[in-house]
């Protein structure tokens, strides 16, 4: 067991040493990419930089997280470190009606899901949400180093291919909410909706938990990322602007005449 722990730590050290070289280069490319005619360069390096930052934060925060495993307060360690990363890739976030999040200590948060970048919007509103955990698909558990560290931070993984196991996973999430008095963030569409033209059908798990525990449901809406074009490999800069109504994170920049005012 000791040898396994030592080996795991050495892997982490080696990874950090690689990141010390790769990450600064990637960030420089992201910052300077608008000066390069090839827009695909910025598109790919922004996502690469995102993945590297998450991996590095997971490795560097592991000593603290390992001392208190399955504690949802661990999420704030990684989230606080990464919340400023949006500025590197040129995204600003604005939240409307955040008082609803601050008012309710225990609640089920349902959000639409378009991109891995949604996580950056989640981290940006850490101070408004307070304690929270997230439900993720089981497949992400095996994404090293993110998956194991996410489990240690108290996130709940759901096996979507087995209904019985999935229900047990949701019961685990409900128990975490009750014991640690926390919010539960769920993507009820069950998968990423890249087109973002219509909301996909919702899974019922999150609503069942809210009814069982008698807690409110708080919707959060990420509107389409108009500044990202996956088909043409374009990743420009944008601002998530406040809108009236429910909690919302809305992109406001205009590219080629598109995007909300």
N, C-alpha and C positions, 0 to 999 in steps of 0.2 A: 504494500500500500504506500509506504514511504517513497519507494522508488518511483511509483506511478506519479505521485505528487511532484517529486523533483523533476521528472521528465516533463510533466505538464508545464511547470514553471519555466523550464529551459526553453520549451517551444515558444512560450510567451515572450521571453527575453529575445530570442532570435527574431521573432516577428516584429518586435518593437524596433530592433536594429534595422530591419528592412524598411519599416515605415519611416524611419528617420531620413532615409535617402529618397524613397519614392514619394512620400506625402508632400514635402516641400516643393518638389518638382511639379507634382500634379497641381498644387494650389497656384503656383506661378503660371502654369499653362492656362488654368481657368481664368485668372485675373487678366492675363494678356491676350486671351483668345479672341476678344472682340476686334483686336488689331489684325487678326489673321483672316484672310479671305475665305478659307475653308471653314464653314460654320459647323461641320460635323465634328471638328476637333473639340469645340467647346461642349457639344452635346455629350460625347463619350467621356471626356475628362470630368465633367460635372458629376456624372454618375459614378465614375471610378473614384473620385475624391470623396463622394458620399460614403461609399462602401469602405474605403480605407479609414475614414474618420470613425465610423461605427466600430470597426474592428479594433482600432487603436484604443478607443475609449473603453471597450469591453475588456481588453487586456490590462490596461493601466488601472482600472477600477477593481479588478478581480481580488486583490488582497483584502480590501474593505468588505466587499460583497461576500467573500467566503467566510468571513467572521460572523455574519448574520444572514445565512441563506434563507430564501423564501420570505424575505421581509420586503413589502412593497415600497418602503422608504428607500430601498436601493435604486429604484427607478430614477429618483431625483438626482442621484449621483451622476449617472450617465446623461440624463436629460439636461441637467444644468451645464454640463461640460459641452454638450452638442447644440444647445439652443441658439448659440451665436453663429453656428456654421452656416445658417441660411444667408448671412451677409456675404460669405465668401462666394457663394454661387449666385448672388444677386437677387434673392427673394426676401421681401419684407412682408410681415404678417400683421393684420389688424383684426381684432376681435370685437364683434358687436354683441352687446347684452351679456357681458361676462358676469354680471351680478348674479345671474341664475346659477352659474357654476359655483360661485363663492357662497351662495346662500345654502346650498344643499350639500351636506357632508357625505351622505350615502345616496347614490343614485346610479342608474344605468344610463350611460352615454351611448347613443347610437350615431354613427357617422358614416357617410358614404365614403367609398374607397376607390381612388383612381390610380394612385401611384405610391411607390415607396416613400416619396417625398411627403406624404401625409403625416408621417412620423415627425417631421420637422415642425409642422404646424401644431402637432400635439405637444411637443416639447416647448414651443414658444409660449404656450398658455399654462405652464406648470404652476405658476403662482396663483392663477385663477382656479385651477382644478383642485389643488390640495392633494391629498393622498389618492392614488388610483392604481388600478392594475388593468391589464389588457388581455383579451382573448385572441389567440393566434392559431393558425392552422398547424397541425402536428408536424407537417413537413419541414417547417422552419426550425424545429428543434434540432435538426441535424445539420444546420448551417453553422459551421465552425468559424469564428468563436462566438458569433452572435447568439445562436440557439441555446447552448448551455448557460451562458451568462443571463439570457432572458429568463430562463427557468429559475435561476438562482435569485433573480430580482423579484420573483413572485408572480410572473406572468403565467397565464393558464393556457395550455395547448389542448386543442380539441381535435379528435379524430373524426373527420367529416365522413369517412367511409364506413363507419360502424355506429349505427344509431344508438345502440345500448351504451357503448363506451362514451359516445358524445354526450349523452345525458348525464353520465357519471362525471364527465369533465365539467359540465355546466353546474352540477351540484357542488363540485370543488370550488368553482368560482364564487358561487353563492356563499359558501362557508368562509372563503377569504374575505368577502365583503363584510360579513357579520362580525368575524373575529377581529379584523384589523380596521373596521369602520372606514371603509374606503369606497371610492367610486369604481365602476366597472365600465371600461371602454370596449365597445363591440362594433365590428363592421357587419351589420346584419345582412348585407348583400352576399356575404360568404366568399367573395372573390373580388379581384380588382376589376373595376368597370372603366376601362381605358377610354371608351368612346364618350362616356359622361353625357350622353344625350338624354337618356331616361334612367331613372333609378331601377335597379334590378329587383326582382321579388325578394322580400325579406325572409330570413330564417326566424323561427319563433322563439329560440332559446332565450335571448335577452329579455323578451317581453314576459316570458314565463317567470324568469327570476324576479323581475320588477313586481309582478303580481304576487308572487310567493312571499317576498320580503316586504311588500307594501311600500316601495320606494318610488320616487318619481323617475320618469324617463326624460332625459334631456337630449334633444336632437342638435347635432352640429353638422353644418353643411359646408363642404369644400366645393366651391363652384369650379367649372372647368379651368384647367391650367392653359390659358390661351397663349402663354409665352413658351409653351413646350409643344413641339410638333414631332411626334415619334415617327411618323411616316417619312417626313423629309429631314429628320435628324437635326432639328433646330431647338436650341435651348437658350432663349434670350432672357432678359431680366423682367421681373414683375413685382407688383405690390398686391398683397391680399387686403382688400379694402373692406371696411365695415358696411353692412347693409341693414336695413330695417327688418324687424321680425325676430326669428329665432337666432340662436347662436350661429354665426356664419363666418366663413373665411373665404373671401371673394377676391379673385385676381382682377386687377383693374387696368393693367397696361394694355395698350393697343398695338397690335402688330398686324400690319396690312389692313388696317381699318377695322379689325375685330376687337371684341372685348367690351365689357360693360363700361359705362362712364363712371 
